[in-house]
Amino acid sequence: MMDELDKAEIRKIAYNCKKATFLIEKKQIDKITIREELELKIHLAGCSVCRIFQQQSIIINQMVKSWINSSPQEKKLDENYKNQLQNIIQNRIKKN
């Protein structure tokens, strides 16, 4: 697989946050190809911002799925609920 990626491609992958964030989101919704997985790993190895984005995105997607599956009474987005969500996200980020 690495034979397919020349040095210019690796540099492009390493500095392409837009593509990395797309792959992070795509991976949560569907499968990504082996090449995409490799590109994402290369990028995440050198980009702390995208690693943080990935952690946040995973947490948010888990929370949304949980919210979608909750009862109608639990779906109220009042200020207290919003603050609770923010605290949960912050605590989970700190753990990682």
DSSP file (Angstrom, degrees, kcal/mol; ACC not computed):
  #  RESIDUE AA STRUCTURE BP1 BP2  ACC     N-H-->O    O-->H-N    N-H-->O    O-->H-N    TCO  KAPPA ALPHA  PHI   PSI    X-CA   Y-CA   Z-CA
    1    1 A M    >>        0   0    0      0, 0.0     3,-1.2     0, 0.0     4,-0.6   0.000 360.0 360.0 360.0 -41.0    0.0    0.0    0.0
    2    2 A M  G >4  +     0   0    0      1,-0.3     3,-0.9     2,-0.2     0, 0.0   0.785 360.0  66.9 -64.8 -25.5    2.8    2.4    0.8
    3    3 A D  G 34 S+     0   0    0      1,-0.2    -1,-0.3     3,-0.0     0, 0.0   0.842  96.5  55.8 -61.1 -31.3    4.2    1.9   -2.7
    4    4 A E  G <4 S+     0   0    0     -3,-1.2     2,-0.7     1,-0.1    -1,-0.2   0.731  97.9  71.2 -73.2 -21.8    1.1    3.6   -4.0
    5    5 A L    <<  -     0   0    0     -3,-0.9    -1,-0.1    -4,-0.6     2,-0.1  -0.849  70.0-164.1-102.0 110.7    1.8    6.7   -1.9
    6    6 A D     >  -     0   0    0     -2,-0.7     4,-2.3     1,-0.1     5,-0.2  -0.351  38.3 -95.5 -84.5 175.2    4.8    8.8   -3.1
    7    7 A K  H  > S+     0   0    0      1,-0.2     4,-2.4     2,-0.2     5,-0.2   0.862 123.8  53.0 -60.8 -38.7    6.4   11.4   -0.9
    8    8 A A  H  > S+     0   0    0      1,-0.2     4,-2.2     2,-0.2    -1,-0.2   0.907 110.0  48.4 -64.5 -40.8    4.4   14.3   -2.4
    9    9 A E  H  > S+     0   0    0      2,-0.2     4,-2.6     1,-0.2    -2,-0.2   0.905 109.9  51.9 -64.8 -41.2    1.1   12.5   -1.7
   10   10 A I  H  X S+     0   0    0     -4,-2.3     4,-2.7     2,-0.2    -2,-0.2   0.916 110.4  48.2 -63.0 -42.7    2.2   11.8    1.9
   11   11 A R  H  X S+     0   0    0     -4,-2.4     4,-1.4     2,-0.2    -1,-0.2   0.915 111.6  50.3 -61.9 -42.3    3.0   15.5    2.4
   12   12 A K  H  < S+     0   0    0     -4,-2.2    -2,-0.2     1,-0.2    -1,-0.2   0.906 113.3  45.8 -62.4 -42.2   -0.3   16.4    0.9
   13   13 A I  H >< S+     0   0    0     -4,-2.6     3,-1.4     1,-0.2    -2,-0.2   0.917 108.6  56.2 -65.1 -44.6   -2.1   14.0    3.2
   14   14 A A  H 3< S+     0   0    0     -4,-2.7    -1,-0.2     1,-0.3    -2,-0.2   0.794 115.6  36.7 -61.4 -29.1   -0.2   15.1    6.3
   15   15 A Y  T 3< S+     0   0    0     -4,-1.4     2,-0.9    -3,-0.2    -1,-0.3   0.201  90.0 100.0-110.5  16.2   -1.3   18.7    5.8
   16   16 A N    <>  +     0   0    0     -3,-1.4     4,-1.9     1,-0.2     5,-0.1  -0.707  34.2 163.5-107.9  83.3   -4.8   18.2    4.6
   17   17 A C  H  > S+     0   0    0     -2,-0.9     4,-2.8     1,-0.2     5,-0.3   0.839  73.6  61.0 -67.0 -33.5   -7.1   18.8    7.6
   18   18 A K  H  > S+     0   0    0      1,-0.2     4,-1.7     2,-0.2    -1,-0.2   0.933 108.8  42.0 -60.9 -45.9  -10.2   19.2    5.4
   19   19 A K  H  > S+     0   0    0      2,-0.2     4,-2.6     1,-0.2    -1,-0.2   0.900 113.2  54.2 -67.5 -39.7   -9.8   15.7    4.0
   20   20 A A  H  X S+     0   0    0     -4,-1.9     4,-2.4     1,-0.2    -2,-0.2   0.922 108.6  47.5 -61.6 -44.6   -9.0   14.3    7.5
   21   21 A T  H  X S+     0   0    0     -4,-2.8     4,-2.1     1,-0.2    -1,-0.2   0.881 110.9  52.7 -66.0 -35.6  -12.1   15.8    9.1
   22   22 A F  H  X S+     0   0    0     -4,-1.7     4,-2.8    -5,-0.3    -2,-0.2   0.935 111.1  46.3 -61.5 -45.4  -14.2   14.4    6.2
   23   23 A L  H  X S+     0   0    0     -4,-2.6     4,-2.6     2,-0.2    -2,-0.2   0.862 108.7  55.9 -66.9 -35.2  -12.7   10.9    6.7
   24   24 A I  H  X S+     0   0    0     -4,-2.4     4,-1.0     2,-0.2    -1,-0.2   0.940 113.7  40.3 -60.4 -46.7  -13.3   11.2   10.5
   25   25 A E  H  X S+     0   0    0     -4,-2.1     4,-1.1     1,-0.2     3,-0.5   0.913 114.4  52.1 -68.9 -42.9  -17.0   11.8    9.9
   26   26 A K  H >X S+     0   0    0     -4,-2.8     4,-3.1     1,-0.2     3,-0.5   0.891 105.2  56.5 -60.0 -40.2  -17.3    9.3    7.0
   27   27 A K  H 3< S+     0   0    0     -4,-2.6    -1,-0.2     1,-0.2    -2,-0.2   0.815 105.3  51.6 -63.6 -30.9  -15.7    6.6    9.2
   28   28 A Q  H 3< S+     0   0    0     -4,-1.0    -1,-0.2    -3,-0.5    -2,-0.2   0.762 118.3  36.8 -76.9 -24.6  -18.4    7.1   11.9
   29   29 A I  H << S-     0   0    0     -4,-1.1     2,-0.3    -3,-0.5    -2,-0.2   0.822 131.2  -8.6 -93.7 -37.4  -21.2    6.8    9.3
   30   30 A D  S  < S-     0   0    0     -4,-3.1    -1,-0.2    -5,-0.2     2,-0.2  -0.827  85.3 -70.5-149.7 179.0  -19.8    4.1    7.1
   31   31 A K        -     0   0    0     -2,-0.3     2,-0.3    -3,-0.1    -3,-0.1  -0.527  41.1-146.7 -79.6 150.0  -16.7    2.1    6.3
   32   32 A I        -     0   0    0     -2,-0.2    -9,-0.0    -5,-0.1    -1,-0.0  -0.847  25.0-100.4-112.9 157.4  -13.7    3.8    4.8
   33   33 A T     >  -     0   0    0     -2,-0.3     4,-2.6     1,-0.1     5,-0.2  -0.177  31.4-108.6 -70.3 166.2  -11.3    2.1    2.4
   34   34 A I  H  > S+     0   0    0      2,-0.2     4,-2.4     1,-0.2     5,-0.2   0.903 122.3  51.3 -61.3 -41.0   -7.9    0.8    3.5
   35   35 A R  H  > S+     0   0    0      2,-0.2     4,-2.8     1,-0.2    -1,-0.2   0.926 110.1  48.4 -62.5 -44.9   -6.2    3.7    1.6
   36   36 A E  H  > S+     0   0    0      2,-0.2     4,-2.7     1,-0.2    -2,-0.2   0.907 110.6  51.7 -61.9 -41.4   -8.4    6.2    3.4
   37   37 A E  H  X S+     0   0    0     -4,-2.6     4,-2.5     2,-0.2    -2,-0.2   0.918 111.4  47.3 -60.3 -44.0   -7.7    4.6    6.7
   38   38 A L  H  X S+     0   0    0     -4,-2.4     4,-2.5     2,-0.2    -2,-0.2   0.924 111.9  49.8 -63.7 -45.9   -3.9    4.8    6.0
   39   39 A E  H  X S+     0   0    0     -4,-2.8     4,-2.3     1,-0.2    -2,-0.2   0.915 111.9  48.8 -59.3 -43.4   -4.2    8.4    4.9
   40   40 A L  H  X S+     0   0    0     -4,-2.7     4,-3.1     2,-0.2     5,-0.2   0.918 110.6  50.0 -64.5 -43.9   -6.2    9.3    8.1
   41   41 A K  H  X S+     0   0    0     -4,-2.5     4,-1.8     2,-0.2    -1,-0.2   0.907 110.6  50.2 -61.6 -41.7   -3.6    7.5   10.3
   42   42 A I  H  X S+     0   0    0     -4,-2.5     4,-0.7     2,-0.2    -1,-0.2   0.938 114.3  44.7 -61.1 -46.4   -0.8    9.4    8.7
   43   43 A H  H >X S+     0   0    0     -4,-2.3     3,-1.2     1,-0.2     4,-0.9   0.939 112.6  49.6 -64.7 -47.6   -2.5   12.7    9.1
   44   44 A L  H 3< S+     0   0    0     -4,-3.1     3,-0.2     1,-0.3    -1,-0.2   0.789 100.2  66.5 -65.1 -27.0   -3.6   12.1   12.7
   45   45 A A  H 3< S+     0   0    0     -4,-1.8    -1,-0.3    -5,-0.2    -2,-0.2   0.813 116.3  26.5 -62.4 -28.6    0.0   11.0   13.6
   46   46 A G  H << S+     0   0    0     -3,-1.2     2,-0.6    -4,-0.7    -1,-0.2   0.420 109.9  73.3-115.5   1.9    1.1   14.6   13.0
   47   47 A C     X  +     0   0    0     -4,-0.9     4,-1.5    -3,-0.2    -1,-0.1  -0.870  44.2 178.1-126.2 100.8   -2.0   16.7   13.6
   48   48 A S  H  > S+     0   0    0     -2,-0.6     4,-2.1     1,-0.2     5,-0.2   0.816  83.4  60.5 -69.2 -29.7   -3.1   17.2   17.2
   49   49 A V  H  > S+     0   0    0      1,-0.2     4,-2.4     2,-0.2    -1,-0.2   0.926 106.9  44.8 -64.0 -44.3   -6.0   19.5   16.1
   50   50 A C  H  > S+     0   0    0      2,-0.2     4,-2.6     1,-0.2    -1,-0.2   0.824 109.2  56.6 -71.4 -30.0   -7.6   16.8   14.0
   51   51 A R  H  X S+     0   0    0     -4,-1.5     4,-2.1     2,-0.2    -1,-0.2   0.916 110.0  45.5 -64.4 -41.2   -7.0   14.2   16.8
   52   52 A I  H  X S+     0   0    0     -4,-2.1     4,-2.6     2,-0.2     5,-0.2   0.922 111.4  52.7 -65.1 -43.9   -9.0   16.5   19.1
   53   53 A F  H  X S+     0   0    0     -4,-2.4     4,-2.9     1,-0.2    -2,-0.2   0.919 108.6  51.0 -56.2 -44.3  -11.6   17.0   16.4
   54   54 A Q  H  X S+     0   0    0     -4,-2.6     4,-2.4     2,-0.2    -1,-0.2   0.924 110.0  48.8 -61.1 -45.6  -11.9   13.2   16.1
   55   55 A Q  H  X S+     0   0    0     -4,-2.1     4,-2.0     1,-0.2    -1,-0.2   0.934 115.0  44.9 -59.8 -46.6  -12.4   12.8   19.9
   56   56 A Q  H  X S+     0   0    0     -4,-2.6     4,-2.8     1,-0.2    -2,-0.2   0.907 112.2  51.8 -64.6 -42.2  -15.1   15.5   20.0
   57   57 A S  H  X S+     0   0    0     -4,-2.9     4,-2.6    -5,-0.2     5,-0.2   0.903 109.0  49.7 -63.4 -42.5  -16.8   14.2   16.9
   58   58 A I  H  X S+     0   0    0     -4,-2.4     4,-2.3    -5,-0.2    -1,-0.2   0.932 113.1  46.9 -61.8 -46.0  -17.1   10.7   18.3
   59   59 A I  H  X S+     0   0    0     -4,-2.0     4,-2.4    -5,-0.2    -2,-0.2   0.933 113.3  48.0 -62.5 -46.5  -18.5   11.9   21.5
   60   60 A I  H  X S+     0   0    0     -4,-2.8     4,-2.6     1,-0.2    -2,-0.2   0.915 111.8  49.7 -62.7 -43.5  -21.0   14.2   19.8
   61   61 A N  H  X S+     0   0    0     -4,-2.6     4,-2.4     1,-0.2    -1,-0.2   0.894 111.0  49.7 -63.8 -39.2  -22.2   11.4   17.4
   62   62 A Q  H  X S+     0   0    0     -4,-2.3     4,-2.3    -5,-0.2    -1,-0.2   0.919 112.4  47.9 -63.3 -42.8  -22.6    9.0   20.4
   63   63 A M  H  X S+     0   0    0     -4,-2.4     4,-2.6     2,-0.2    -2,-0.2   0.897 111.1  50.0 -66.6 -40.1  -24.7   11.6   22.2
   64   64 A V  H  X S+     0   0    0     -4,-2.6     4,-2.9     2,-0.2     5,-0.2   0.928 110.7  49.7 -64.8 -44.3  -26.8   12.4   19.2
   65   65 A K  H  X S+     0   0    0     -4,-2.4     4,-1.8     1,-0.2    -2,-0.2   0.916 112.7  47.8 -59.7 -42.4  -27.5    8.7   18.6
   66   66 A S  H  < S+     0   0    0     -4,-2.3     4,-0.4     1,-0.2    -2,-0.2   0.914 112.3  49.3 -63.0 -43.3  -28.5    8.4   22.3
   67   67 A W  H >< S+     0   0    0     -4,-2.6     3,-1.1     1,-0.2    -2,-0.2   0.897 108.5  52.7 -63.8 -42.1  -30.7   11.4   22.1
   68   68 A I  H 3< S+     0   0    0     -4,-2.9    -1,-0.2     1,-0.3    -2,-0.2   0.874 111.6  46.9 -62.0 -37.3  -32.4   10.2   19.0
   69   69 A N  T 3< S+     0   0    0     -4,-1.8    -1,-0.3    -5,-0.2    -2,-0.2   0.466  96.2  98.6 -85.4  -1.2  -33.2    6.9   20.7
   70   70 A S  S <  S-     0   0    0     -3,-1.1     5,-0.1    -4,-0.4    -3,-0.0  -0.316  84.8 -88.2 -82.5 169.3  -34.4    8.6   23.9
   71   71 A S    >   -     0   0    0      1,-0.1     3,-1.2    -2,-0.1     4,-0.4  -0.322  38.9-107.5 -72.7 158.7  -38.1    9.2   24.8
   72   72 A P  G >  S+     0   0    0      0, 0.0     3,-1.2     0, 0.0    -1,-0.1   0.830 119.4  59.0 -57.0 -32.8  -39.8   12.4   23.6
   73   73 A Q  G >  S+     0   0    0      1,-0.2     3,-0.6     2,-0.1    -3,-0.0   0.811 103.1  52.7 -66.6 -28.8  -39.7   13.8   27.2
   74   74 A E  G <  S+     0   0    0     -3,-1.2    -1,-0.2     1,-0.2    -4,-0.1   0.482  91.7  78.1 -85.0  -1.9  -35.9   13.5   27.2
   75   75 A K  G <   +     0   0    0     -3,-1.2     2,-0.4    -4,-0.4    -1,-0.2   0.231  59.4 123.6 -95.2  14.7  -35.5   15.5   24.0
   76   76 A K    <   -     0   0    0     -3,-0.6     2,-0.5     1,-0.1     5,-0.0  -0.622  48.6-156.5 -77.1 129.4  -36.0   18.9   25.5
   77   77 A L        +     0   0    0     -2,-0.4    -1,-0.1     4,-0.1    -2,-0.1  -0.435  33.2 153.6-104.5  57.9  -33.1   21.2   24.7
   78   78 A D     >  -     0   0    0     -2,-0.5     4,-2.4     1,-0.1     5,-0.2  -0.271  61.7 -95.2 -76.8 173.1  -33.5   23.7   27.6
   79   79 A E  H  > S+     0   0    0      1,-0.2     4,-2.4     2,-0.2     5,-0.2   0.866 124.4  53.7 -59.6 -39.2  -30.5   25.6   28.9
   80   80 A N  H  > S+     0   0    0      2,-0.2     4,-2.1     1,-0.2    -1,-0.2   0.924 109.9  47.3 -62.2 -44.5  -29.9   23.1   31.7
   81   81 A Y  H  > S+     0   0    0      2,-0.2     4,-2.4     1,-0.2    -2,-0.2   0.908 110.9  51.7 -63.7 -42.7  -29.8   20.2   29.3
   82   82 A K  H  X S+     0   0    0     -4,-2.4     4,-2.3     1,-0.2    -1,-0.2   0.905 110.0  49.3 -60.9 -41.8  -27.4   22.1   27.0
   83   83 A N  H  X S+     0   0    0     -4,-2.4     4,-2.2     2,-0.2    -1,-0.2   0.886 109.2  52.3 -65.3 -38.8  -25.1   22.8   29.9
   84   84 A Q  H  X S+     0   0    0     -4,-2.1     4,-2.3     2,-0.2    -2,-0.2   0.920 109.7  49.0 -63.0 -43.6  -25.1   19.1   31.0
   85   85 A L  H  X S+     0   0    0     -4,-2.4     4,-2.5     1,-0.2    -2,-0.2   0.924 110.3  51.1 -61.2 -44.5  -24.2   18.1   27.4
   86   86 A Q  H  X S+     0   0    0     -4,-2.3     4,-2.5     1,-0.2    -1,-0.2   0.906 110.5  49.0 -60.6 -42.1  -21.3   20.6   27.4
   87   87 A N  H  X S+     0   0    0     -4,-2.2     4,-2.5     2,-0.2    -1,-0.2   0.897 110.4  50.5 -65.0 -41.1  -20.0   19.3   30.7
   88   88 A I  H  X S+     0   0    0     -4,-2.3     4,-2.3     2,-0.2    -2,-0.2   0.928 111.7  48.0 -62.2 -45.2  -20.2   15.7   29.5
   89   89 A I  H  X S+     0   0    0     -4,-2.5     4,-2.3     1,-0.2    -2,-0.2   0.942 112.8  48.1 -61.2 -48.4  -18.3   16.5   26.4
   90   90 A Q  H  X S+     0   0    0     -4,-2.5     4,-2.1     1,-0.2    -1,-0.2   0.902 112.0  49.5 -60.7 -42.3  -15.6   18.5   28.3
   91   91 A N  H  X S+     0   0    0     -4,-2.5     4,-1.5     1,-0.2    -1,-0.2   0.893 111.5  48.2 -65.2 -40.2  -15.2   15.6   30.8
   92   92 A R  H  X S+     0   0    0     -4,-2.3     4,-1.3     2,-0.2    -1,-0.2   0.876 110.2  52.0 -69.2 -36.5  -14.8   13.0   28.2
   93   93 A I  H  < S+     0   0    0     -4,-2.3     3,-0.4     1,-0.2    -2,-0.2   0.917 107.8  52.3 -64.5 -42.4  -12.3   15.1   26.3
   94   94 A K  H  < S+     0   0    0     -4,-2.1    -1,-0.2     1,-0.2    -2,-0.2   0.845 105.1  55.9 -62.6 -33.7  -10.2   15.5   29.5
   95   95 A K  H  <        0   0    0     -4,-1.5    -1,-0.2     1,-0.3    -2,-0.2   0.841 360.0 360.0 -66.8 -32.5  -10.2   11.7   30.0
   96   96 A N     <        0   0    0     -4,-1.3    -1,-0.3    -3,-0.4    -2,-0.2   0.436 360.0 360.0 -89.1 360.0   -8.7   11.2   26.5
